[in-house]
């Protein structure tokens, strides 16, 4: 099969995008719109540029070497790959608990089910994907289907909220206020932690690698950011239309409040569908990517990959059922995402300069410079944001 016809490019794009669009994505977009109004458009614009630079660098380096990120890091410095794996797996597990909680809340909105019951049912749905014969194709199709569902329904809500489009465009380029924390948070929520590697690891898992695929890989990475960013823009428009009318947003569940205020009871039902879709696809993406990092620890994670993914989902579901949603841990993990992005991107960029790792491939100088700038900015502002979150906890 020619790379041009390989559906894995689209599957990887939607896996990454739907991994990014989780419960936290919905909440943070709404909260920052309430705080910044139309000026939040500037933060979205900057985040899109940063996201694309980060993803193209990481996806290209991984697919050119045909090695997962932890193997690249291990070649760069022994022990570094295992350390990176531990960070990603731990973060993926914590976020999966939150994602499963989001699944339960979504089914609670739709059917009135107890949140824990809804969470366990949703975990079972996610596990079914990895029981079919070709789990990779099933995962790709699932991500694409629910990705389109989320975008279509949010587009309807954005339309019904009647946002001030001209003001939104104007403030995107000439904001009244620039909030760096909002930029760090949404960048971390889009390409931080395990999400950075979800699509790239899916591509090499599907057999996509080598220099001949670099342009298609770049397009796939950009498509992934485009899908996630489109969803964020539509949420921004929906929330902006509501807050500009002076409506009071429920701080306890801001995203649900926006959907209901914009489109009434239908909007609230739509929110339930969007929340469940966002959460369950994030469960799939987090589980697949986390286990792709675990393969370095023992061959069983390669031989029994799908079974290990199912166990990972079960573990997250049980932790949620026993302990509930660990709010403080999730807040900490969200801030940590931006820091992990800087750390992981830095490793990939340093590796890209080593011919013994890259097989004499010359990574474009522009990519290196732009990627280094992103890593440095995220390191500085991610560390400041992380420090602020730690000070709140302790």
C-alpha positions in Angstrom: 0.0 0.0 0.0 1.4 3.4 -0.9 1.8 5.9 1.9 -0.4 8.3 0.2 -3.4 5.9 0.5 -2.6 4.8 4.1 -5.5 5.7 6.3 -3.2 5.6 9.4 -2.3 9.2 8.6 -5.9 10.3 9.3 -6.3 7.9 12.1 -3.2 9.2 13.9 -4.4 12.8 13.4 -7.8 12.1 14.9 -6.3 9.9 17.7 -4.1 12.9 18.8 -6.9 15.4 18.4 -9.4 13.4 20.3 -6.8 12.6 23.0 -6.4 16.4 23.5 -10.2 17.1 23.5 -11.0 15.8 27.0 -13.1 17.0 30.0 -10.3 19.4 30.9 -10.1 20.8 27.4 -13.8 21.7 27.5 -13.6 23.3 31.0 -10.4 25.3 30.4 -11.6 26.8 27.2 -14.8 27.9 28.8 -13.1 29.3 31.9 -10.5 31.3 30.0 -13.2 32.7 27.7 -15.2 33.9 30.8 -12.0 35.5 32.1 -10.6 37.1 29.0 -13.7 37.5 26.7 -12.7 38.0 23.0 -9.0 38.4 23.9 -8.8 34.7 24.6 -8.7 34.4 20.8 -5.1 35.7 20.9 -4.1 32.9 23.3 -5.7 30.3 21.0 -3.8 31.8 18.0 -0.4 31.6 19.8 -1.2 28.1 21.1 -1.9 26.9 17.5 1.4 28.1 16.3 3.3 26.5 19.3 1.3 23.3 19.0 2.1 22.8 15.3 5.8 23.5 15.8 6.0 21.0 18.7 4.0 18.3 16.9 5.8 18.4 13.6 9.2 18.2 15.3 8.2 15.2 17.5 6.2 13.3 14.8 9.0 13.7 12.2 11.8 12.7 14.5 9.9 9.6 15.7 8.8 8.4 12.2 12.2 9.1 10.6 14.0 6.9 13.2 11.1 4.4 13.4 11.5 4.3 17.1 9.2 5.3 19.9 10.2 8.4 21.9 11.6 6.4 24.9 13.9 4.4 22.7 15.3 7.6 21.2 15.8 9.1 24.6 17.5 5.9 25.8 20.0 6.1 22.9 20.7 9.7 23.7 21.4 9.0 27.4 21.0 5.6 29.1 18.2 5.7 31.7 16.6 8.8 30.1 14.1 6.8 28.1 12.9 4.9 31.2 12.6 8.2 33.1 10.5 9.7 30.3 8.3 6.6 30.2 7.6 6.8 33.9 6.5 10.4 33.6 4.3 9.7 30.6 2.7 6.6 32.1 2.1 8.1 35.5 0.6 11.2 33.9 -1.5 9.1 31.5 -2.9 7.1 34.4 -3.9 10.2 36.4 -5.5 11.8 33.4 -7.3 8.6 32.5 -9.0 8.7 36.0 -10.2 12.2 35.1 -11.3 11.0 31.6 -13.3 8.1 33.0 -14.9 10.5 35.5 -15.9 12.7 32.5 -17.4 9.6 30.8 -19.5 9.0 33.9 -20.7 12.6 34.0 -21.6 12.5 30.3 -23.8 9.5 30.8 -25.3 11.0 33.9 -26.4 14.1 31.8 -27.8 11.9 29.0 -29.5 9.1 31.0 -29.4 10.0 34.6 -27.1 7.1 35.4 -25.0 7.2 38.6 -21.6 8.7 37.7 -19.7 5.6 38.8 -22.0 3.3 36.9 -21.6 5.4 33.8 -17.9 5.5 34.2 -17.6 1.7 34.4 -19.9 1.2 31.3 -17.8 3.7 29.4 -14.6 1.9 30.4 -16.1 -1.3 29.0 -16.9 0.4 25.7 -13.3 1.6 25.4 -12.0 -1.9 26.2 -14.1 -3.5 23.5 -12.1 -1.6 20.9 -9.0 -3.6 21.9 -10.8 -7.0 21.8 -11.5 -6.8 18.0 -9.1 -8.4 15.5 -7.7 -5.2 14.1 -7.7 -3.0 17.1 -5.7 -0.3 15.4 -8.3 0.3 12.7 -11.1 0.1 15.2 -9.4 2.8 17.3 -8.8 5.0 14.2 -12.4 4.7 13.1 -13.8 5.3 16.7 -11.6 8.5 17.0 -12.7 9.8 13.6 -16.4 9.1 14.1 -16.6 10.8 17.6 -14.3 13.6 16.4 -16.8 14.5 13.7 -19.7 14.2 16.2 -18.1 16.6 18.7 -17.2 19.2 16.1 -20.7 19.0 14.4 -22.6 19.4 17.7 -20.4 22.1 19.0 -20.7 24.0 15.7 -24.5 24.0 16.2 -24.2 25.4 19.8 -21.7 28.0 18.6 -24.2 29.1 15.9 -27.1 29.3 18.4 -25.0 31.5 20.8 -24.6 34.2 18.2 -21.0 35.2 19.1 -19.7 38.7 18.1 -17.5 37.4 15.3 -15.9 40.7 14.2 -14.9 41.5 17.8 -13.5 38.0 18.2 -11.4 38.4 15.1 -10.2 41.9 16.1 -9.2 40.9 19.6 -7.4 37.8 18.3 -4.8 40.0 16.7 -5.1 43.1 19.0 -6.1 41.7 22.5 -6.9 43.9 25.4 -5.1 41.5 27.7 -2.4 38.8 27.2 -2.5 36.0 29.8 0.5 33.7 29.6 -1.0 31.2 32.0 -3.9 30.6 29.6 -1.5 30.0 26.8 0.7 27.6 28.8 -2.4 25.8 30.0 -4.1 25.2 26.7 -0.8 24.3 25.0 -0.2 21.8 27.7 -3.7 20.5 27.3 -3.3 20.1 23.6 0.2 18.7 23.1 1.5 18.1 26.6 2.2 14.8 28.4 1.2 11.6 26.5 -0.7 13.6 23.9 2.6 14.8 22.3 3.3 11.2 21.2 -0.1 9.7 20.6 -0.2 10.2 16.9 3.5 9.6 16.2 3.4 6.3 18.1 0.2 5.3 16.2 2.0 6.0 12.9 5.0 3.7 13.6 2.7 1.1 15.1 0.9 1.2 11.7 4.2 0.8 9.9 4.6 4.4 8.7 8.2 5.5 8.9 11.2 6.6 6.8 12.3 9.7 4.9 9.8 9.1 2.1 6.9 9.9 4.5 8.2 13.1 6.1 5.9 15.5 4.2 2.8 13.3 4.8 3.8 13.0 8.5 4.0 16.9 8.7 0.6 17.2 7.1 -0.9 14.6 9.5 0.6 16.4 12.5 -0.8 19.7 11.2 -4.2 18.1 10.6 -4.2 16.8 14.2 -3.7 20.3 15.6 -6.2 21.7 13.1 -8.9 19.3 14.3 -8.2 20.0 18.0 -8.0 23.8 17.4 -11.2 23.9 15.4 -13.0 22.3 18.4 -11.4 24.9 20.7 -12.4 27.8 18.4 -16.0 26.5 18.3 -16.1 26.2 22.1 -14.6 29.7 22.3 -17.3 31.1 20.0 -20.1 29.3 21.9 -18.9 30.6 25.3 -18.2 34.1 24.0 -21.7 34.4 22.6 -23.1 33.5 26.0 -20.9 35.7 28.2 -21.2 38.7 26.0 -24.9 38.7 26.6 -24.2 39.0 30.3 -25.4 35.5 31.2 -24.1 34.1 34.5 -22.0 31.0 34.0 -22.1 28.2 36.6 -18.6 28.0 38.0 -19.2 24.4 39.1 -19.7 23.2 35.5 -18.9 26.1 33.2 -19.0 24.1 29.9 -22.4 22.6 30.6 -23.7 26.0 31.6 -22.6 27.5 28.2 -24.2 24.7 26.2 -27.5 25.0 28.2 -27.6 28.8 28.0 -26.9 28.8 24.3 -29.3 26.1 23.2 -31.6 25.3 26.2 -32.4 21.7 27.1 -31.2 20.5 23.7 -27.9 22.2 24.4 -27.6 20.4 27.7 -28.2 17.1 26.0 -25.6 18.0 23.3 -23.2 18.8 26.1 -23.7 15.3 27.5 -22.9 13.7 24.1 -19.8 16.0 23.6 -18.5 15.4 27.1 -18.9 11.6 26.8 -17.3 11.6 23.3 -14.4 13.8 24.5 -13.8 11.7 27.6 -14.0 8.2 26.1 -11.8 9.0 23.1 -9.3 10.5 25.6 -9.4 7.2 27.6 -8.5 5.3 24.4 -5.7 7.7 23.4 -4.2 7.9 26.9 -4.3 4.1 27.3 -2.8 3.3 23.9 0.0 5.9 24.3 0.9 5.0 27.9 1.3 1.3 27.0 3.4 2.3 24.0 5.8 3.7 26.5 5.6 0.7 28.8 7.0 -1.6 26.1 10.6 -0.6 27.1 10.2 -2.2 30.5 9.2 -5.8 29.5 8.5 -7.7 26.3 5.0 -8.6 27.6 3.9 -5.0 26.7 4.8 -5.8 23.1 3.5 -9.3 22.9 0.3 -8.6 24.7 -0.2 -5.0 23.8 -4.0 -5.0 23.6 -4.4 -6.9 26.8 -2.1 -4.5 28.6 -4.1 -1.5 27.3 -7.3 -3.2 28.7 -5.6 -3.7 32.1 -4.6 0.0 32.0 -8.2 1.1 31.4 -9.5 -1.3 34.1 -7.0 0.1 36.6 -8.0 3.7 35.9 -11.7 2.7 36.2 -11.2 0.9 39.5 -9.1 3.8 41.0 -12.0 6.2 40.0 -14.6 3.9 41.5 -12.7 3.6 44.8 -11.3 7.1 45.3 -13.4 9.3 43.0 -12.0 12.1 41.0 -8.7 13.3 42.5 -9.2 17.1 41.9 -5.9 18.3 43.3 -3.9 15.7 41.6 -5.6 16.5 38.2 -4.9 20.2 38.7 -1.3 19.4 39.4 -1.0 17.0 36.4 -2.6 19.7 34.1 0.1 22.2 35.1 2.8 19.5 34.7 1.7 18.9 31.1 3.5 22.0 29.9 6.6 21.1 31.8 6.6 17.6 30.3 6.2 19.1 26.8 9.4 21.2 27.3 11.3 18.3 28.7 10.2 15.8 26.0 10.5 18.2 23.1 14.0 19.1 24.3 15.0 15.5 24.3 13.7 15.0 20.7 15.5 18.1 19.4 18.8 17.1 20.9 18.5 13.6 19.5 17.7 15.1 16.1 21.3 16.6 16.0 22.9 13.1 16.6 23.6 11.3 13.3 24.1 8.0 15.2 20.4 8.2 16.2 19.0 9.8 13.1 20.8 7.6 10.5 22.4 10.7 8.9 19.1 12.4 8.4 19.4 16.2 8.6 16.6 17.8 10.6 15.6 21.2 9.0 17.4 24.0 10.9 14.2 26.0 11.0 12.4 23.2 12.8 15.3 22.9 15.3 15.3 26.7 16.0 11.5 27.0 16.3 11.3 23.9 18.4 14.0 25.0 20.7 12.2 28.4 21.2 9.0 26.6 22.0 10.7 24.2 24.5 12.4 27.2 26.2 9.2 29.2 26.5 7.2 26.2 27.8 10.0 25.4 30.3 10.0 28.9 31.7 6.2 29.5 31.8 5.4 25.9 32.5 7.7 26.0 35.5 6.1 29.2 36.8 2.6 27.8 36.3 3.6 24.5 38.0 5.0 26.5 40.9 1.8 28.4 41.3 -0.2 25.2 41.3 2.1 23.7 43.9 1.8 26.7 46.1 -2.0 26.3 46.1 -1.8 22.7 47.1 0.9 23.1 49.8 
